C-alpha cells in the first residue's frame, strides 16, 4: 500500500495536505508510524475531531460550579477530568471536595441516582454524534424507571458544521479529508456531501487500522488524480450511506440543534446539541442557571490553530515546555485523542 501511495503521489507532482478529522485517526497514525512512511510533500494534518479538545472553557467552568453544590453528584468520562477551565479543572474541584465520579457509561448515572435520591446526579456529556444516542437512550431509561434526579449537561458537537466553518474561513490549506468512521457509523455520508459539491474537496470515510488509513489516503490521492471529488466509504464493514436510522431518530427526539462554541475556534452556527424542549427539565444548564466568568484561552496556547490544521503542535511555543500531559495548558494535550498529546507521546 505504501508503494501505491508513493506512485499515486508521484503522479500529482505537487504538495498535498490531507486532514484526518477524527482524534482516533490522529492517535492511530502516530501509533503505527504512518507519517514516517509517507513521501515528502504528503502531509497529514489533525482536525477538530477530538471532543475533549473542543469543549470550551466556559462549559468546563459551568460544570465545575455545578459540581461544587452540596446537593449534586457530577459524573463524567475520565478524559474530561483534567481539561483546564478558567482557573481549575474538575480534578482540582474533586480534590477540593466536589462529589465527582468517573463513569464508563451514561447508564451508570441511573444507578448512582437510585442510590442517592437526595442528590441531583448530573452527567457532563461531551462528544459528537457518536455518543449522543447513548445519552438519549439513558434519558429514555431514566423516564421509564422514574429516576427523576438525573440531569444532563450537554456539550455535544456536530462535525459537519465545523468542517463547513473551517472551509469557509479559508485559513487552512486542505486538499482532502479523512472523515471520522465512528461519527459516520451514526450519520452516514450524506451530511458531508457539501464538501465535494461546494468546495471540490475529496473525502473518504476511513477505518482506524493502519491498513484502513493507508487505503483511505490512497483513495483520496486517486480522486485527486482523476480530477473528481466525492464522499467515498473505505470503512464499508461498518458505515452505511444513510448511517444508523434508529440512532439518528434517538438524537432527533431527545436533542435539538443549536449554535455552539468550539474551544480555540469560536462560535459555529448549528454545530451543537442541547436537550429538546420536551426534556428541558433534565437540562442541567437550564435547571441550575449558572453564570461564570468568560475566561480567554491561555496566553500562547495554539490549540485553536492546531484544531484547524493551520499549525502542528511542535509549532506552539508551549509544546513540551510549560504544556505537557502531566501539566496541560491546552485541551489538546489532555485527551489521548488530542493532537498535542499524540505528538508528545510519539515525538521520538
HELIX and SHEET records of a PDB file:
HELIX    1   1 UNK A    2  UNK A   12  1                                  11    
HELIX    2   2 UNK A   23  UNK A   31  1                                   9    
HELIX    3   3 UNK A   34  UNK A   37  1                                   4    
HELIX    4   4 UNK A   51  UNK A   54  1                                   4    
HELIX    5   5 UNK A   57  UNK A   67  1                                  11    
HELIX    6   6 UNK A   78  UNK A   80  5                                   3    
HELIX    7   7 UNK A   90  UNK A   95  1                                   6    
HELIX    8   8 UNK A  108  UNK A  115  1                                   8    
HELIX    9   9 UNK A  129  UNK A  145  1                                  17    
HELIX   10  10 UNK A  159  UNK A  169  1                                  11    
HELIX   11  11 UNK A  181  UNK A  187  1                                   7    
HELIX   12  12 UNK A  190  UNK A  192  5                                   3    
HELIX   13  13 UNK A  193  UNK A  199  1                                   7    
HELIX   14  14 UNK A  210  UNK A  226  1                                  17    
HELIX   15  15 UNK A  245  UNK A  254  1                                  10    
HELIX   16  16 UNK A  277  UNK A  282  5                                   6    
HELIX   17  17 UNK A  284  UNK A  288  1                                   5    
HELIX   18  18 UNK A  303  UNK A  307  1                                   5    
HELIX   19  19 UNK A  313  UNK A  315  5                                   3    
HELIX   20  20 UNK A  331  UNK A  333  5                                   3    
HELIX   21  21 UNK A  339  UNK A  345  1                                   7    
SHEET    1   A 5 UNK A  42  UNK A  49  0                                        
SHEET    2   A 5 UNK A  16  UNK A  22  1                                        
SHEET    3   A 5 UNK A 176  UNK A 180  1                                        
SHEET    4   A 5 UNK A 202  UNK A 206  1                                        
SHEET    5   A 5 UNK A 231  UNK A 233  1                                        
SHEET    1   B 6 UNK A 100  UNK A 102  0                                        
SHEET    2   B 6 UNK A  72  UNK A  76  1                                        
SHEET    3   B 6 UNK A 120  UNK A 127  1                                        
SHEET    4   B 6 UNK A 150  UNK A 157  1                                        
SHEET    5   B 6 UNK A 266  UNK A 275 -1                                        
SHEET    6   B 6 UNK A 255  UNK A 262 -1                                        
END                                                                             
